């Protein structure tokens, strides 16, 4: 039996451009359409910590466990003390309809670029596989067109339902 690969969309942008808010909206929008969604977040600074000091999982990791799994009737979390390539993690999520990825700017997957300020516009020309640009204001949309980036699909940040609909429609055609 062949398992179909999930649709992948990356949400990329500089700090404080609304990536996390957009990803949460995409996940909610896709899930309300009955789709099974997974998320992957890139933390380039190793600031994340799934377990908290004082918990068993924290103690196991501190004791030297290379991986710790926490399982309950409704959730499973795995924390591995190793680097994992994005491609390998995507294989782990092959049973999902969609995987929404935060970060990994230079990976070769379709991207939504978050633009909150003028200086965020540079990302559009620096990255490959940009399928859409999400702007915080209509003024920024005019700015991108004046820089010669016509033809880039653009959305306003607060029109998240339209973004979800466009992604689903685009991938139902593929």
Secondary structure, 3 states (H helix, E strand, C coil): CCCCCCEEEEEECCCCCCHHHHHHHHHHHHHHCCCCEEEEECCCCCCCCCCCCCCHHHHHHHCCCCEEEEECCCCEEEEECCCCCHHHHHHHCCCCCEEEEECCCCCCCCEEEEECCHHHHHHHHHCCCEEEEEECCHHHHHHHHHCCCCCCCEEECCCHHHHHHHHHHHHHHC
